[in-house]
C-alpha cells in the first residue's frame, strides 16, 4: 500500500473530529474556537469539510492542514521529516476503540492559570517523551497498556529522562507546579541527606499537594481522581479502553497525606468526580479528606470505586487501580466498566 492510499484510509477511519476526540482535544472539533496549539483568547481556529475531506484553519496565522498536520502539532513533530512516525501514530490512534461523541461543556472562563513563580518551578527541562522501547519497558513493568501510556504521553503528562545515571519516568502537567519521577527498572532511589530510600522522587520545588492533570481536565465534564503515579497512568488505559477520551480526564494526587491545594479546587467545580482510593487506612483517610474539600468546592457529583468490595479469591490482592487492571487479565469474566 502506498503512503497516499494508506493515509486516505486512515482519514476515512478516523476523520478530524474523531481524531481530536481521541487525543483529548474533542472540545476543539468545532468550526470556531480558540486554537489548541498556541495561546489564544479569541475564536480564531476551526475545522471544516471540503470535497469530503477534513481540514483545520487558523485565521490568525493563516495556517491550515489535515489530520496529519493536527497530529504533528499535537506531538510537536515535523510533518515532513517525521512523516512515517506520524502515519504510524495515526494508525495506532485510528485502531483504538471509538470514543463517544463529545459534546463540549459550556464555554465558561477557566480559572486563572495556576503557574508557580519561575524560581519555584521544578526543573522539567531534562525530561522528554519516551521512545517506543521505554514505553514498552514501562508497560511490561506496570502492566499498563501501550495505548494508555501513549495517550498519557500525547497529553504531555508522561515523560522520561536520566536522573543521576538512572533511566526514569515521571509525571508533570501544564501548571509547572509538580514533577515527580520513578526509576524505570523499579529500584528505589538512594538515601540522600534527610531523604530515606523511596519509590518516588519529587523534583525540587514540586508541590506535593497539586493534583496532577487538573488544568488539562478543565473542559472534561468528568474526572477520575487517583492516588499516585502508577494509578494515574493506569487510569489512562481505562479511559482509552472505554472510549471516553475528551469526556473523562485522569487527575492524581501524588501523596495521600496532603490536602488538595486551595488554588486547584476551582477546577473541580461543576464536575462529576469519581474517586479511586487505595483500599488501605491511608487511602480511605485521604478519600474522606479530599471529598470534603471537593464538596465544599462545588462539585456536581461525587462517587467512589471501592476496591475492598471486589470479590477475589484467597491469596489475591486488589487494593488499587493497577492491581485491578492486572487482576482483570486473569478474570475476563469481570466486565464491569469503571466509568459508567
N, C-alpha and C positions, 0 to 999 in steps of 0.2 A: 504494500500500500504506500503510495507516495505521500509526501508531507501535506500537500494541499487537500487531498481527499480525506486523510486522517483527521486533519483539523476541522474540515467541514462536518464530518460525522460527530466529532466531539461537540461542536456548536449545536448540532441538532439534538444531541442527547442532553446537553447541559447549557441552554442558552443563557444570555446575560442575566436575566432576573434570577434564574435558579443558581447560577454561579455566585452572584453576590450574596444570595441567601446562604449558600453552603460555606462560604468563607467568613461568615459573620457580619456581612455588610448589607443584609436584607433591607435595612431602612433606607438605603440609597438606590433601591430599584424603583426609581420614580423619574418622571420627566423633568422635574425641577426640584433641586435640593442643594444644600452646601456640598462642596467637594469632599470626598472621603480621603483625599490624598494630599491636602495642603490646608493650612489654616484658612478658614473661610466662614464668614458670618452671614453671607447672603446666598440665596438660591441661584447659584451660577453654574451648576453642573446638572447633568441629567442623562438618561438613556432613551433611545428611540429605535424604532424599526425602519428599515429601508430595503425594499425588494426582498422581504422575508428574512433579512439578517439584522442582528442587533449591534448597536454602536453606542458609545458614550460621547458626549460633547462637553468640553469645559469652555464656557463662553468668556471666561476671564483670561484664559491663556491661549484660546483658540486651538487647543489640543483635542483630538478625537481618536477613537480606536475601537477595536473589537474586544472579544472576551480575553484573548491572549494579552492584549495591551493592559487591560484591567488587572489581570493576574501578575503581569510583570511589575506594575506599580505597587501592587499589594505586597509582593515578595521582595521588592527592591532589587529586581534583576534587570539586565539589559535585554530588550525584546529581540534584538538580532543576535547578539553574541551568545545568549543563553536560550536560544530558541528551542533546542531539543529538551533541555531541562524543563522549560515551561510547558511544552507539549506533554511530557511525561507526568508532570504535576497535574496538568489539566485532566489527563486521562484518569489519574487516581481519584480526583475530586468528582469527576463525572460518573465513576463507578460506585460511589457511595450511595447508600440508601437515600432516596429523595426526601428532603426535608419538607415539613408542612409549609404551605404558603404563609408568608409572614406579613401580617398587617401591622405596619409601624404604629407604635403608640402615638398619642397626640404630641405634636411638636411643641414642647414647652422649653423654656430656657433652663439649661442644666445648671447645677451649682457651679460656682467658680472653680476652675481647675485648682486642685489642692496640691500644688507643687511646692516642694521644700526650697528653702534658700540654697543658693549654689554651694555654700560651704557645708551644708548639712546633707547633701545628697550622697548616697552610696555610689561609689565609682563603678559603673557598669560598662565602661569602655573596653574592658578586656574580654567581654563575653559576646557571643555571636550565634547565629543559627547553626544548628548541628549538621554534621554530614549524615548521609544515609547510614553509614556504619555506626556512628554514635547513637542515632535514633534506634537502630536495631539492637544495640547492646542494652540501651535503657529499656526497650520493650521486653527483651528477654529477662532482664533482671527484675523488673517490676510487674511483669505480666500485663502490661497495658498495650493496647493495640497500636500498630503503627499509624493507623488512621487518626486515632485520638491524639497521639503525640504530634503528628504533622499539623493537626488543626491548632493545637496549643502553640506550636511554633509559628504557624501562619498568623495567629493573633498577637504574636510578639511577647507572650508571657513565658515561653520556654527558651532557654539559651544554654550554651555550652562554653567551656573555656578551660584554661590551665591555671590552677591555683597552687602555688608552692610545689610545683613539679607533679601535681596530680590532675588528671582529667576530671572535670566536674560538670554537673548540670545544675541549673538553678532556675528560679522564677523571679520575675520583676513585672512592673507594669508602667503605664504612662504617667503615673503620679510622681515617679522618680523618688519615692519615699522608702522603697524597700527593695532589697536584693539579697536573696538567701540561696545558698548552694549546698550540694551534697556530692560526695565522691561517686563517680560512675561505677567504680568497682565495689561499692558498698561498704568499704572500710571506714573507720572512724577518723575524724580529724584529730591530730595530736594535741595533747595538753600544752597550752602556752600561757604563761603568766597565771592569771586568776581563772583562766578557762580550762575546764577539765576536758577529757576526751568526749566527743559528741558526734552525732549523726549529721546534724545540720550546722552550718556556719553562716551567721548573718554578717554581711559585709559592713564595714564601719559606717556609721550614720544611718543604718537601716532602722526603721521604726516598726518594731515588732507588733504594734497594735494596729497597723494599717491593713485592711482587708485587700489582699492582692486581687486585682482584676475588677474592682468595683467601678472605676471610671469607665472601663471598657463595657460594662454591663448597663450603661445608662439607658440605651434605647430598647433593651430587652425587658419584657413585662415580668419575666420570672427569673429567679436566682436560685442556684444550688449553692448553699453555704456549707463549706467543708472545713476540715481542720488539717493543716499540714501540707507539705509539698506532694507526697505520693497520692493522697486522696484528691487533691486539686487536679493533678494530671489524669487520674482515673476518671474524674468527672467529665473530662473532655471526650473520653471514649464513650461514656454513657450518652452524652448529648448527640454525638455522631451516629451511634448505633440506633438511637430512637428518632433520628432525623429532626432534631429540634434546634439546629444552628440558627442563630438570629432571633430565637424566641426564648431560649433558656441560656443563661450565662453562668459559668462556674466562677465562684469567688471563694477565697480561702483566708482564714485566719491562720497564721503560721505558729501560733503559740496559744495553748489553752488557758494559760494563767492570766492573760491580759484582757482588758475590756476593749471593745471596738473604739477606734479613735473618734472623738467627737466630730472632727472635720469630715468624716466619711459617712456619718449617719444619714445626712440628707439625700445621699444617692440611693438609699433603700426605700425612701418614701414612695408609697403607692405601688410597691412591688408585691408579688406573691413569692415569699421566701420559703424554700424547703430546706431544712437543716438536716445534715447527716452527721450527728455527733458520734464520736467514738463510744463504744459500749464499755466504758470504764468510769471510775469515780471522777477523774479529771474531766473526761469528755462530757459527762452528764452535768457536772457543775458549770462548765463553760457554756453549755447549751442554755441553761437556765439564766445565766448572767446575760448572754447575748440576746436572748429572746426578750428579756425585759427592756433592754436598750432599744431593740428594733420596734417593739410595740409602742414605746414612747415616741419613737421617731416617725410613726405613722405608716407602717407597712400595711398593705391592703389585706394580706392574709399570711399566716404563718402556720406551717405544719412540720412534722418530723418523720424521718425514717428511723425506726427502732430496730437496730441490728440485734438486740438482745431477744427479740421476739421471733427471730428466724429459727425455724426448727431444723436443727442439724444433728447428725449422729454423734454419739460419744467419741471424743477424740478429735472432732472437727471444731475449728475455731473461726468465727466470723465476728470481728469487733469493729470493722471499719469498711469503707468502700473498696479499698484494694483487696481486702480479704474476700469480700463478696464477689468481685469480678473473678478472682481465682477459683472460688468455690463453685461458681456457676458453670465453669468449664467442665467440671465433672458431674454436674447436676443439670443437664439440659432440660429436665422436666420443670425447672423453676423458670417460668416465663413471665413473671410479673414485671411490668415496666416500672421504672423508678420515677418517671416524670409525668405520669398520668394525673 
